[in-house]
Amino acid sequence: MNSRFEKYLKELNKHQDQADIELTLNELHKSFATLTQSEQKYAELVEGHSFRDCINDFKENAENARLNAVVEALGVDQKLLISLINSKVDDKNLNSFGRFDALKESVDKDKAKKYFESLEHTTLLIFKVNMRIDKMLKDFVLSGGVEQ
């Protein structure tokens, strides 16, 4: 199936005769029979995507997973977090208009405390939890929400 998919992509990229592309696509579809019904649905989604599209999809999914992990770990307001990331802030204007302070205030302190204590296997005082919240959110926002 992989070789048929690669052949299909090559045909698309060469912009050859539409009949050749159609023939290659039909061969690819025949190989879908080896997939489960669930896998076939996803295979059909890949059709018409370039390699770049696939990379962007994987990148977006990974970034969303990281965002969701921070939201889940800290109980922070997702909309505020996304808004601050999309503002393309830097270290100098991170807290312009009190946005970073508002983000930190939206954190569920109990949830964050449990998260950090589970990471460090120790009981933390609230001021230390607040320091870790500040660092984690600052690093995440300044990185644009992507892994460095």
N, CA, C and O atoms as a GROMACS GRO file, in nm:
protein
  592
    1MET      N    1   0.082  -0.118   0.000
    1MET     CA    2   0.000   0.000   0.000
    1MET      C    3   0.088   0.126   0.000
    1MET      O    4   0.058   0.223  -0.070
    2ASN      N    5   0.196   0.123   0.079
    2ASN     CA    6   0.284   0.240   0.083
    2ASN      C    7   0.342   0.271  -0.054
    2ASN      O    8   0.349   0.387  -0.094
    3SER      N    9   0.383   0.167  -0.124
    3SER     CA   10   0.442   0.191  -0.257
    3SER      C   11   0.338   0.247  -0.353
    3SER      O   12   0.370   0.332  -0.436
    4ARG      N   13   0.213   0.201  -0.341
    4ARG     CA   14   0.107   0.255  -0.428
    4ARG      C   15   0.078   0.400  -0.393
    4ARG      O   16   0.051   0.482  -0.481
    5PHE      N   17   0.083   0.432  -0.264
    5PHE     CA   18   0.059   0.570  -0.222
    5PHE      C   19   0.171   0.660  -0.275
    5PHE      O   20   0.145   0.768  -0.327
    6GLU      N   21   0.295   0.615  -0.262
    6GLU     CA   22   0.408   0.693  -0.313
    6GLU      C   23   0.398   0.712  -0.464
    6GLU      O   24   0.427   0.819  -0.516
    7LYS      N   25   0.357   0.607  -0.534
    7LYS     CA   26   0.340   0.616  -0.679
    7LYS      C   27   0.231   0.718  -0.714
    7LYS      O   28   0.246   0.796  -0.808
    8TYR      N   29   0.123   0.716  -0.636
    8TYR     CA   30   0.014   0.811  -0.657
    8TYR      C   31   0.063   0.955  -0.637
    8TYR      O   32   0.032   1.044  -0.717
    9LEU      N   33   0.141   0.977  -0.530
    9LEU     CA   34   0.194   1.111  -0.504
    9LEU      C   35   0.287   1.156  -0.616
    9LEU      O   36   0.285   1.272  -0.656
   10LYS      N   37   0.369   1.065  -0.666
   10LYS     CA   38   0.459   1.099  -0.777
   10LYS      C   39   0.380   1.138  -0.901
   10LYS      O   40   0.414   1.235  -0.969
   11GLU      N   41   0.274   1.063  -0.929
   11GLU     CA   42   0.190   1.096  -1.046
   11GLU      C   43   0.128   1.234  -1.030
   11GLU      O   44   0.123   1.312  -1.125
   12LEU      N   45   0.081   1.264  -0.910
   12LEU     CA   46   0.021   1.395  -0.885
   12LEU      C   47   0.124   1.506  -0.903
   12LEU      O   48   0.094   1.610  -0.963
   13ASN      N   49   0.243   1.484  -0.851
   13ASN     CA   50   0.348   1.586  -0.860
   13ASN      C   51   0.400   1.606  -1.001
   13ASN      O   52   0.444   1.716  -1.035
   14LYS      N   53   0.396   1.502  -1.083
   14LYS     CA   54   0.441   1.514  -1.221
   14LYS      C   55   0.336   1.584  -1.308
   14LYS      O   56   0.366   1.629  -1.418
   15HIS      N   57   0.215   1.592  -1.257
   15HIS     CA   58   0.104   1.650  -1.333
   15HIS      C   59   0.092   1.584  -1.470
   15HIS      O   60   0.076   1.649  -1.573
   16GLN      N   61   0.100   1.451  -1.466
   16GLN     CA   62   0.090   1.373  -1.589
   16GLN      C   63  -0.055   1.366  -1.636
   16GLN      O   64  -0.144   1.435  -1.586
   17ASP      N   65  -0.073   1.284  -1.732
   17ASP     CA   66  -0.204   1.260  -1.791
   17ASP      C   67  -0.304   1.222  -1.682
   17ASP      O   68  -0.275   1.140  -1.595
   18GLN      N   69  -0.422   1.282  -1.687
   18GLN     CA   70  -0.526   1.256  -1.587
   18GLN      C   71  -0.561   1.107  -1.582
   18GLN      O   72  -0.594   1.055  -1.475
   19ALA      N   73  -0.554   1.039  -1.694
   19ALA     CA   74  -0.585   0.896  -1.696
   19ALA      C   75  -0.483   0.817  -1.615
   19ALA      O   76  -0.520   0.722  -1.545
   20ASP      N   77  -0.356   0.855  -1.623
   20ASP     CA   78  -0.253   0.788  -1.544
   20ASP      C   79  -0.276   0.810  -1.394
   20ASP      O   80  -0.261   0.719  -1.314
   21ILE      N   81  -0.311   0.932  -1.360
   21ILE     CA   82  -0.338   0.963  -1.219
   21ILE      C   83  -0.457   0.881  -1.170
   21ILE      O   84  -0.454   0.825  -1.060
   22GLU      N   85  -0.561   0.875  -1.252
   22GLU     CA   86  -0.682   0.799  -1.214
   22GLU      C   87  -0.650   0.650  -1.199
   22GLU      O   88  -0.698   0.586  -1.106
   23LEU      N   89  -0.570   0.597  -1.289
   23LEU     CA   90  -0.532   0.456  -1.282
   23LEU      C   91  -0.454   0.428  -1.153
   23LEU      O   92  -0.480   0.329  -1.084
   24THR      N   93  -0.360   0.515  -1.120
   24THR     CA   94  -0.282   0.498  -0.998
   24THR      C   95  -0.370   0.511  -0.874
   24THR      O   96  -0.353   0.437  -0.777
   25LEU      N   97  -0.465   0.604  -0.878
   25LEU     CA   98  -0.557   0.621  -0.766
   25LEU      C   99  -0.643   0.496  -0.748
   25LEU      O  100  -0.668   0.453  -0.635
   26ASN      N  101  -0.687   0.436  -0.857
   26ASN     CA  102  -0.766   0.313  -0.849
   26ASN      C  103  -0.685   0.199  -0.788
   26ASN      O  104  -0.738   0.121  -0.710
   27GLU      N  105  -0.558   0.191  -0.824
   27GLU     CA  106  -0.471   0.089  -0.765
   27GLU      C  107  -0.457   0.111  -0.615
   27GLU      O  108  -0.458   0.017  -0.536
   28LEU      N  109  -0.445   0.237  -0.577
   28LEU     CA  110  -0.434   0.270  -0.436
   28LEU      C  111  -0.562   0.231  -0.363
   28LEU      O  112  -0.557   0.174  -0.254
   29HIS      N  113  -0.676   0.260  -0.422
   29HIS     CA  114  -0.804   0.226  -0.360
   29HIS      C  115  -0.819   0.075  -0.341
   29HIS      O  116  -0.875   0.030  -0.241
   30LYS      N  117  -0.769  -0.003  -0.435
   30LYS     CA  118  -0.777  -0.148  -0.422
   30LYS      C  119  -0.701  -0.195  -0.297
   30LYS      O  120  -0.742  -0.290  -0.231
   31SER      N  121  -0.591  -0.128  -0.267
   31SER     CA  122  -0.513  -0.168  -0.151
   31SER      C  123  -0.582  -0.130  -0.020
   31SER      O  124  -0.546  -0.182   0.086
   32PHE      N  125  -0.681  -0.042  -0.026
   32PHE     CA  126  -0.755  -0.005   0.094
   32PHE      C  127  -0.830  -0.124   0.152
   32PHE      O  128  -0.863  -0.124   0.271
   33ALA      N  129  -0.856  -0.225   0.072
   33ALA     CA  130  -0.930  -0.342   0.119
   33ALA      C  131  -0.855  -0.414   0.232
   33ALA      O  132  -0.916  -0.487   0.309
   34THR      N  133  -0.725  -0.393   0.241
   34THR     CA  134  -0.648  -0.458   0.347
   34THR      C  135  -0.662  -0.385   0.480
   34THR      O  136  -0.617  -0.434   0.584
   35LEU      N  137  -0.725  -0.268   0.477
   35LEU     CA  138  -0.742  -0.189   0.598
   35LEU      C  139  -0.877  -0.219   0.664
   35LEU      O  140  -0.970  -0.266   0.600
   36THR      N  141  -0.884  -0.191   0.794
   36THR     CA  142  -1.014  -0.202   0.861
   36THR      C  143  -1.102  -0.087   0.814
   36THR      O  144  -1.053   0.007   0.751
   37GLN      N  145  -1.233  -0.094   0.843
   37GLN     CA  146  -1.323   0.014   0.801
   37GLN      C  147  -1.281   0.147   0.862
   37GLN      O  148  -1.286   0.250   0.795
   38SER      N  149  -1.240   0.144   0.986
   38SER     CA  150  -1.197   0.266   1.052
   38SER      C  151  -1.073   0.324   0.983
   38SER      O  152  -1.065   0.445   0.959
   39GLU      N  153  -0.977   0.238   0.952
   39GLU     CA  154  -0.856   0.283   0.884
   39GLU      C  155  -0.886   0.335   0.745
   39GLU      O  156  -0.821   0.428   0.698
   40GLN      N  157  -0.983   0.276   0.678
   40GLN     CA  158  -1.020   0.321   0.544
   40GLN      C  159  -1.070   0.466   0.545
   40GLN      O  160  -1.042   0.543   0.454
   41LYS      N  161  -1.145   0.501   0.650
   41LYS     CA  162  -1.195   0.639   0.660
   41LYS      C  163  -1.078   0.736   0.666
   41LYS      O  164  -1.079   0.841   0.602
   42TYR      N  165  -0.977   0.700   0.745
   42TYR     CA  166  -0.860   0.788   0.757
   42TYR      C  167  -0.777   0.787   0.629
   42TYR      O  168  -0.722   0.890   0.591
   43ALA      N  169  -0.768   0.674   0.565
   43ALA     CA  170  -0.692   0.667   0.440
   43ALA      C  171  -0.754   0.759   0.335
   43ALA      O  172  -0.682   0.823   0.258
   44GLU      N  173  -0.885   0.765   0.332
   44GLU     CA  174  -0.952   0.853   0.236
   44GLU      C  175  -0.924   1.000   0.267
   44GLU      O  176  -0.922   1.084   0.177
   45LEU      N  177  -0.903   1.032   0.395
   45LEU     CA  178  -0.872   1.170   0.432
   45LEU      C  179  -0.735   1.212   0.380
   45LEU      O  180  -0.712   1.330   0.352
   46VAL      N  181  -0.643   1.116   0.368
   46VAL     CA  182  -0.507   1.146   0.324
   46VAL      C  183  -0.503   1.176   0.175
   46VAL      O  184  -0.417   1.252   0.129
   47GLU      N  185  -0.594   1.118   0.099
   47GLU     CA  186  -0.596   1.142  -0.045
   47GLU      C  187  -0.609   1.290  -0.073
   47GLU      O  188  -0.686   1.360  -0.007
   48GLY      N  189  -0.534   1.336  -0.168
   48GLY     CA  190  -0.542   1.476  -0.205
   48GLY      C  191  -0.455   1.566  -0.118
   48GLY      O  192  -0.447   1.686  -0.141
   49HIS      N  193  -0.390   1.508  -0.017
   49HIS     CA  194  -0.300   1.585   0.068
   49HIS      C  195  -0.158   1.571   0.016
   49HIS      O  196  -0.116   1.464  -0.028
   50SER      N  197  -0.086   1.679   0.021
   50SER     CA  198   0.056   1.673  -0.012
   50SER      C  199   0.133   1.629   0.112
   50SER      O  200   0.078   1.624   0.222
   51PHE      N  201   0.258   1.597   0.093
   51PHE     CA  202   0.342   1.561   0.206
   51PHE      C  203   0.347   1.677   0.305
   51PHE      O  204   0.345   1.656   0.426
   52ARG      N  205   0.354   1.799   0.254
   52ARG     CA  206   0.356   1.919   0.338
   52ARG      C  207   0.227   1.928   0.421
   52ARG      O  208   0.231   1.964   0.539
   53ASP      N  209   0.113   1.897   0.359
   53ASP     CA  210  -0.014   1.897   0.432
   53ASP      C  211  -0.010   1.798   0.548
   53ASP      O  212  -0.055   1.828   0.659
   54CYS      N  213   0.046   1.682   0.522
   54CYS     CA  214   0.055   1.579   0.627
   54CYS      C  215   0.146   1.626   0.740
   54CYS      O  216   0.114   1.606   0.857
   55ILE      N  217   0.258   1.689   0.707
   55ILE     CA  218   0.348   1.743   0.809
   55ILE      C  219   0.276   1.848   0.892
   55ILE      O  220   0.284   1.847   1.015
   56ASN      N  221   0.205   1.938   0.826
   56ASN     CA  222   0.132   2.043   0.897
   56ASN      C  223   0.024   1.985   0.988
   56ASN      O  224   0.003   2.033   1.099
   57ASP      N  225  -0.044   1.881   0.941
   57ASP     CA  226  -0.146   1.816   1.024
   57ASP      C  227  -0.084   1.755   1.149
   57ASP      O  228  -0.136   1.771   1.259
   58PHE      N  229   0.029   1.684   1.131
   58PHE     CA  230   0.097   1.623   1.246
   58PHE      C  231   0.146   1.731   1.342
   58PHE      O  232   0.134   1.717   1.464
   59LYS      N  233   0.200   1.839   1.288
   59LYS     CA  234   0.250   1.949   1.371
   59LYS      C  235   0.135   2.011   1.450
   59LYS      O  236   0.148   2.034   1.570
   60GLU      N  237   0.025   2.038   1.384
   60GLU     CA  238  -0.090   2.098   1.451
   60GLU      C  239  -0.145   2.006   1.561
   60GLU      O  240  -0.179   2.052   1.669
   61ASN      N  241  -0.152   1.877   1.532
   61ASN     CA  242  -0.200   1.782   1.633
   61ASN      C  243  -0.107   1.778   1.754
   61ASN      O  244  -0.153   1.770   1.868
   62ALA      N  245   0.024   1.783   1.730
   62ALA     CA  246   0.120   1.781   1.840
   62ALA      C  247   0.108   1.908   1.924
   62ALA      O  248   0.112   1.903   2.046
   63GLU      N  249   0.094   2.022   1.856
   63GLU     CA  250   0.079   2.148   1.929
   63GLU      C  251  -0.049   2.150   2.010
   63GLU      O  252  -0.050   2.197   2.124
   64ASN      N  253  -0.157   2.099   1.953
   64ASN     CA  254  -0.284   2.092   2.027
   64ASN      C  255  -0.272   2.000   2.147
   64ASN      O  256  -0.329   2.027   2.253
   65ALA      N  257  -0.198   1.890   2.131
   65ALA     CA  258  -0.179   1.796   2.242
   65ALA      C  259  -0.102   1.864   2.355
   65ALA      O  260  -0.136   1.846   2.472
   66ARG      N  261   0.002   1.942   2.322
   66ARG     CA  262   0.078   2.014   2.424
   66ARG      C  263  -0.010   2.118   2.494
   66ARG      O  264  -0.006   2.131   2.616
   67LEU      N  265  -0.088   2.190   2.416
   67LEU     CA  266  -0.178   2.289   2.472
   67LEU      C  267  -0.277   2.223   2.567
   67LEU      O  268  -0.298   2.270   2.679
   68ASN      N  269  -0.338   2.115   2.522
   68ASN     CA  270  -0.435   2.044   2.605
   68ASN      C  271  -0.371   1.988   2.731
   68ASN      O  272  -0.435   1.983   2.836
   69ALA      N  273  -0.245   1.946   2.722
   69ALA     CA  274  -0.176   1.893   2.840
   69ALA      C  275  -0.156   2.003   2.944
   69ALA      O  276  -0.172   1.978   3.064
   70VAL      N  277  -0.121   2.124   2.901
   70VAL     CA  278  -0.103   2.235   2.995
   70VAL      C  279  -0.237   2.273   3.056
   70VAL      O  280  -0.247   2.295   3.177
   71VAL      N  281  -0.340   2.281   2.973
   71VAL     CA  282  -0.473   2.315   3.022
   71VAL      C  283  -0.520   2.211   3.124
   71VAL      O  284  -0.575   2.246   3.228
   72GLU      N  285  -0.498   2.085   3.094
   72GLU     CA  286  -0.540   1.977   3.184
   72GLU      C  287  -0.459   1.978   3.313
   72GLU      O  288  -0.515   1.960   3.421
   73ALA      N  289  -0.329   1.998   3.303
   73ALA     CA  290  -0.243   1.993   3.421
   73ALA      C  291  -0.271   2.108   3.517
   73ALA      O  292  -0.270   2.089   3.639
   74LEU      N  293  -0.295   2.227   3.462
   74LEU     CA  294  -0.310   2.345   3.548
   74LEU      C  295  -0.454   2.392   3.564
   74LEU      O  296  -0.483   2.476   3.649
   75GLY      N  297  -0.543   2.339   3.483
   75GLY     CA  298  -0.681   2.386   3.488
   75GLY      C  299  -0.693   2.531   3.446
   75GLY      O  300  -0.785   2.602   3.488
   76VAL      N  301  -0.600   2.576   3.363
   76VAL     CA  302  -0.595   2.715   3.317
   76VAL      C  303  -0.700   2.740   3.209
   76VAL      O  304  -0.740   2.647   3.138
   77ASP      N  305  -0.745   2.863   3.197
   77ASP     CA  306  -0.844   2.900   3.096
   77ASP      C  307  -0.782   2.888   2.957
   77ASP      O  308  -0.690   2.962   2.923
   78GLN      N  309  -0.833   2.796   2.878
   78GLN     CA  310  -0.776   2.768   2.746
   78GLN      C  311  -0.786   2.888   2.652
   78GLN      O  312  -0.692   2.915   2.577
   79LYS      N  313  -0.896   2.959   2.656
   79LYS     CA  314  -0.913   3.075   2.566
   79LYS      C  315  -0.812   3.185   2.599
   79LYS      O  316  -0.754   3.246   2.508
   80LEU      N  317  -0.790   3.210   2.727
   80LEU     CA  318  -0.690   3.310   2.765
   80LEU      C  319  -0.550   3.267   2.722
   80LEU      O  320  -0.471   3.349   2.674
   81LEU      N  321  -0.520   3.140   2.738
   81LEU     CA  322  -0.389   3.087   2.700
   81LEU      C  323  -0.367   3.100   2.550
   81LEU      O  324  -0.262   3.147   2.506
   82ILE      N  325  -0.464   3.060   2.471
   82ILE     CA  326  -0.452   3.069   2.326
   82ILE      C  327  -0.440   3.215   2.282
   82ILE      O  328  -0.360   3.248   2.195
   83SER      N  329  -0.520   3.300   2.342
   83SER     CA  330  -0.517   3.443   2.308
   83SER      C  331  -0.379   3.502   2.334
   83SER      O  332  -0.328   3.579   2.252
   84LEU      N  333  -0.319   3.468   2.446
   84LEU     CA  334  -0.188   3.522   2.478
   84LEU      C  335  -0.081   3.466   2.384
   84LEU      O  336   0.008   3.539   2.341
   85ILE      N  337  -0.089   3.339   2.352
   85ILE     CA  338   0.006   3.279   2.258
   85ILE      C  339  -0.007   3.345   2.121
   85ILE      O  340   0.094   3.378   2.058
   86ASN      N  341  -0.130   3.365   2.076
   86ASN     CA  342  -0.152   3.426   1.945
   86ASN      C  343  -0.113   3.573   1.939
   86ASN      O  344  -0.098   3.629   1.830
   87SER      N  345  -0.095   3.635   2.055
   87SER     CA  346  -0.054   3.776   2.060
   87SER      C  347   0.094   3.793   2.029
   87SER      O  348   0.143   3.906   2.015
   88LYS      N  349   0.165   3.682   2.018
   88LYS     CA  350   0.309   3.685   1.986
   88LYS      C  351   0.386   3.776   2.081
   88LYS      O  352   0.467   3.859   2.039
   89VAL      N  353   0.360   3.758   2.210
   89VAL     CA  354   0.427   3.839   2.311
   89VAL      C  355   0.572   3.797   2.329
   89VAL      O  356   0.611   3.686   2.292
   90ASP      N  357   0.650   3.887   2.387
   90ASP     CA  358   0.786   3.854   2.424
   90ASP      C  359   0.802   3.880   2.574
   90ASP      O  360   0.706   3.916   2.641
   91ASP      N  361   0.923   3.863   2.624
   91ASP     CA  362   0.948   3.876   2.767
   91ASP      C  363   0.915   4.018   2.818
   91ASP      O  364   0.876   4.035   2.933
   92LYS      N  365   0.931   4.117   2.731
   92LYS     CA  366   0.911   4.256   2.772
   92LYS      C  367   0.763   4.294   2.781
   92LYS      O  368   0.725   4.375   2.866
   93ASN      N  369   0.680   4.238   2.694
   93ASN     CA  370   0.538   4.278   2.693
   93ASN      C  371   0.444   4.164   2.734
   93ASN      O  372   0.324   4.169   2.706
   94LEU      N  373   0.500   4.063   2.798
   94LEU     CA  374   0.421   3.946   2.838
   94LEU      C  375   0.299   3.984   2.920
   94LEU      O  376   0.191   3.928   2.902
   95ASN      N  377   0.317   4.078   3.011
   95ASN     CA  378   0.207   4.113   3.100
   95ASN      C  379   0.141   4.246   3.062
   95ASN      O  380   0.078   4.310   3.147
   96SER      N  381   0.155   4.289   2.939
   96SER     CA  382   0.087   4.412   2.896
   96SER      C  383  -0.062   4.396   2.920
   96SER      O  384  -0.122   4.292   2.891
   97PHE      N  385  -0.120   4.501   2.973
   97PHE     CA  386  -0.263   4.504   3.003
   97PHE      C  387  -0.304   4.396   3.105
   97PHE      O  388  -0.422   4.361   3.114
   98GLY      N  389  -0.207   4.344   3.180
   98GLY     CA  390  -0.236   4.245   3.284
   98GLY      C  391  -0.280   4.110   3.230
   98GLY      O  392  -0.340   4.031   3.303
   99ARG      N  393  -0.250   4.082   3.102
   99ARG     CA  394  -0.296   3.957   3.040
   99ARG      C  395  -0.233   3.833   3.104
   99ARG      O  396  -0.301   3.733   3.125
  100PHE      N  397  -0.103   3.840   3.134
  100PHE     CA  398  -0.038   3.724   3.193
  100PHE      C  399  -0.087   3.701   3.335
  100PHE      O  400  -0.107   3.588   3.378
  101ASP      N  401  -0.106   3.811   3.408
  101ASP     CA  402  -0.161   3.797   3.544
  101ASP      C  403  -0.301   3.735   3.540
  101ASP      O  404  -0.334   3.650   3.623
  102ALA      N  405  -0.382   3.777   3.443
  102ALA     CA  406  -0.517   3.721   3.429
  102ALA      C  407  -0.510   3.572   3.397
  102ALA      O  408  -0.590   3.493   3.447
  103LEU      N  409  -0.414   3.534   3.313
  103LEU     CA  410  -0.396   3.394   3.279
  103LEU      C  411  -0.360   3.314   3.405
  103LEU      O  412  -0.417   3.208   3.429
  104LYS      N  413  -0.266   3.365   3.483
  104LYS     CA  414  -0.226   3.295   3.606
  104LYS      C  415  -0.342   3.286   3.705
  104LYS      O  416  -0.356   3.186   3.776
  105GLU      N  417  -0.423   3.390   3.711
  105GLU     CA  418  -0.539   3.388   3.801
  105GLU      C  419  -0.642   3.284   3.762
  105GLU      O  420  -0.721   3.238   3.845
  106SER      N  421  -0.643   3.246   3.635
  106SER     CA  422  -0.741   3.148   3.588
  106SER      C  423  -0.702   3.004   3.622
  106SER      O  424  -0.782   2.912   3.604
  107VAL      N  425  -0.581   2.985   3.673
  107VAL     CA  426  -0.532   2.851   3.707
  107VAL      C  427  -0.609   2.795   3.826
  107VAL      O  428  -0.638   2.866   3.922
  108ASP      N  429  -0.643   2.667   3.817
  108ASP     CA  430  -0.702   2.594   3.930
  108ASP      C  431  -0.586   2.553   4.020
  108ASP      O  432  -0.514   2.457   3.990
  109LYS      N  433  -0.566   2.626   4.129
  109LYS     CA  434  -0.449   2.606   4.215
  109LYS      C  435  -0.441   2.464   4.273
  109LYS      O  436  -0.333   2.408   4.285
  110ASP      N  437  -0.556   2.408   4.310
  110ASP     CA  438  -0.556   2.272   4.364
  110ASP      C  439  -0.508   2.172   4.259
  110ASP      O  440  -0.429   2.082   4.288
  111LYS      N  441  -0.558   2.188   4.137
  111LYS     CA  442  -0.519   2.098   4.029
  111LYS      C  443  -0.370   2.113   3.999
  111LYS      O  444  -0.299   2.014   3.981
  112ALA      N  445  -0.323   2.239   3.993
  112ALA     CA  446  -0.182   2.264   3.965
  112ALA      C  447  -0.094   2.208   4.076
  112ALA      O  448   0.012   2.151   4.049
  113LYS      N  449  -0.137   2.224   4.200
  113LYS     CA  450  -0.060   2.171   4.314
  113LYS      C  451  -0.045   2.020   4.303
  113LYS      O  452   0.064   1.966   4.320
  114LYS      N  453  -0.155   1.952   4.273
  114LYS     CA  454  -0.150   1.806   4.257
  114LYS      C  455  -0.057   1.768   4.142
  114LYS      O  456   0.019   1.672   4.152
  115TYR      N  457  -0.064   1.842   4.033
  115TYR     CA  458   0.020   1.813   3.916
  115TYR      C  459   0.169   1.825   3.952
  115TYR      O  460   0.246   1.732   3.927
  116PHE      N  461   0.208   1.938   4.010
  116PHE     CA  462   0.349   1.958   4.042
  116PHE      C  463   0.397   1.862   4.151
  116PHE      O  464   0.511   1.816   4.147
  117GLU      N  465   0.313   1.834   4.247
  117GLU     CA  466   0.351   1.739   4.352
  117GLU      C  467   0.369   1.599   4.294
  117GLU      O  468   0.458   1.526   4.338
  118SER      N  469   0.288   1.562   4.197
  118SER     CA  470   0.304   1.429   4.136
  118SER      C  471   0.433   1.423   4.055
  118SER      O  472   0.495   1.317   4.045
  119LEU      N  473   0.473   1.534   3.996
  119LEU     CA  474   0.599   1.537   3.920
  119LEU      C  475   0.720   1.527   4.012
  119LEU      O  476   0.817   1.457   3.983
  120GLU      N  477   0.712   1.597   4.123
  120GLU     CA  478   0.827   1.607   4.213
  120GLU      C  479   0.823   1.509   4.329
  120GLU      O  480   0.918   1.501   4.406
  121HIS      N  481   0.713   1.436   4.342
  121HIS     CA  482   0.697   1.336   4.448
  121HIS      C  483   0.722   1.395   4.587
  121HIS      O  484   0.787   1.334   4.672
  122THR      N  485   0.670   1.514   4.606
  122THR     CA  486   0.683   1.580   4.736
  122THR      C  487   0.569   1.679   4.754
  122THR      O  488   0.504   1.719   4.658
  123THR      N  489   0.545   1.717   4.877
  123THR     CA  490   0.443   1.817   4.908
  123THR      C  491   0.503   1.956   4.888
  123THR      O  492   0.614   1.983   4.933
  124LEU      N  493   0.429   2.042   4.820
  124LEU     CA  494   0.478   2.177   4.792
  124LEU      C  495   0.392   2.281   4.863
  124LEU      O  496   0.270   2.268   4.872
  125LEU      N  497   0.458   2.384   4.912
  125LEU     CA  498   0.386   2.498   4.967
  125LEU      C  499   0.329   2.579   4.851
  125LEU      O  500   0.382   2.576   4.740
  126ILE      N  501   0.221   2.651   4.877
  126ILE     CA  502   0.151   2.721   4.770
  126ILE      C  503   0.239   2.824   4.699
  126ILE      O  504   0.224   2.844   4.578
  127PHE      N  505   0.330   2.888   4.771
  127PHE     CA  506   0.415   2.986   4.704
  127PHE      C  507   0.508   2.918   4.602
  127PHE      O  508   0.540   2.977   4.499
  128LYS      N  509   0.550   2.795   4.631
  128LYS     CA  510   0.633   2.721   4.536
  128LYS      C  511   0.549   2.675   4.416
  128LYS      O  512   0.597   2.674   4.303
  129VAL      N  513   0.425   2.638   4.441
  129VAL     CA  514   0.334   2.602   4.332
  129VAL      C  515   0.315   2.724   4.241
  129VAL      O  516   0.318   2.711   4.119
  130ASN      N  517   0.296   2.841   4.302
  130ASN     CA  518   0.278   2.963   4.223
  130ASN      C  519   0.401   2.995   4.138
  130ASN      O  520   0.389   3.041   4.024
  131MET      N  521   0.520   2.970   4.193
  131MET     CA  522   0.643   2.991   4.117
  131MET      C  523   0.650   2.896   3.997
  131MET      O  524   0.690   2.936   3.888
  132ARG      N  525   0.610   2.771   4.017
  132ARG     CA  526   0.613   2.673   3.909
  132ARG      C  527   0.508   2.705   3.802
  132ARG      O  528   0.532   2.688   3.683
  133ILE      N  529   0.392   2.751   3.847
  133ILE     CA  530   0.287   2.792   3.753
  133ILE      C  531   0.339   2.905   3.666
  133ILE      O  532   0.326   2.902   3.543
  134ASP      N  533   0.399   3.006   3.730
  134ASP     CA  534   0.452   3.121   3.658
  134ASP      C  535   0.555   3.077   3.554
  134ASP      O  536   0.549   3.120   3.439
  135LYS      N  537   0.648   2.993   3.595
  135LYS     CA  538   0.754   2.948   3.503
  135LYS      C  539   0.696   2.865   3.388
  135LYS      O  540   0.731   2.887   3.272
  136MET      N  541   0.610   2.771   3.420
  136MET     CA  542   0.553   2.684   3.317
  136MET      C  543   0.475   2.764   3.214
  136MET      O  544   0.492   2.745   3.094
  137LEU      N  545   0.389   2.853   3.261
  137LEU     CA  546   0.308   2.932   3.168
  137LEU      C  547   0.395   3.029   3.088
  137LEU      O  548   0.374   3.047   2.968
  138LYS      N  549   0.490   3.091   3.154
  138LYS     CA  550   0.578   3.186   3.084
  138LYS      C  551   0.655   3.114   2.973
  138LYS      O  552   0.660   3.161   2.859
  139ASP      N  553   0.715   3.000   3.006
  139ASP     CA  554   0.791   2.924   2.906
  139ASP      C  555   0.701   2.880   2.791
  139ASP      O  556   0.739   2.888   2.675
  140PHE      N  557   0.581   2.836   2.825
  140PHE     CA  558   0.489   2.786   2.723
  140PHE      C  559   0.444   2.899   2.630
  140PHE      O  560   0.444   2.883   2.508
  141VAL      N  561   0.406   3.011   2.688
  141VAL     CA  562   0.357   3.124   2.607
  141VAL      C  563   0.470   3.182   2.522
  141VAL      O  564   0.450   3.208   2.404
  142LEU      N  565   0.586   3.201   2.581
  142LEU     CA  566   0.697   3.262   2.507
  142LEU      C  567   0.749   3.171   2.395
  142LEU      O  568   0.807   3.219   2.298
  143SER      N  569   0.729   3.041   2.411
  143SER     CA  570   0.770   2.948   2.305
  143SER      C  571   0.666   2.942   2.193
  143SER      O  572   0.685   2.876   2.092
  144GLY      N  573   0.555   3.013   2.214
  144GLY     CA  574   0.447   3.007   2.115
  144GLY      C  575   0.366   2.880   2.126
  144GLY      O  576   0.290   2.846   2.035
  145GLY      N  577   0.382   2.809   2.237
  145GLY     CA  578   0.309   2.685   2.257
  145GLY      C  579   0.368   2.565   2.186
  145GLY      O  580   0.306   2.459   2.179
  146VAL      N  581   0.489   2.583   2.133
  146VAL     CA  582   0.553   2.472   2.060
  146VAL      C  583   0.675   2.424   2.138
  146VAL      O  584   0.735   2.498   2.216
  147GLU      N  585   0.708   2.300   2.114
  147GLU     CA  586   0.823   2.239   2.181
  147GLU      C  587   0.950   2.296   2.124
  147GLU      O  588   0.964   2.310   2.002
  148GLN      N  589   1.041   2.330   2.211
  148GLN     CA  590   1.169   2.390   2.168
  148GLN      C  591   1.277   2.285   2.160
  148GLN      O  592   1.391   2.316   2.126
   0.00000   0.00000   0.00000
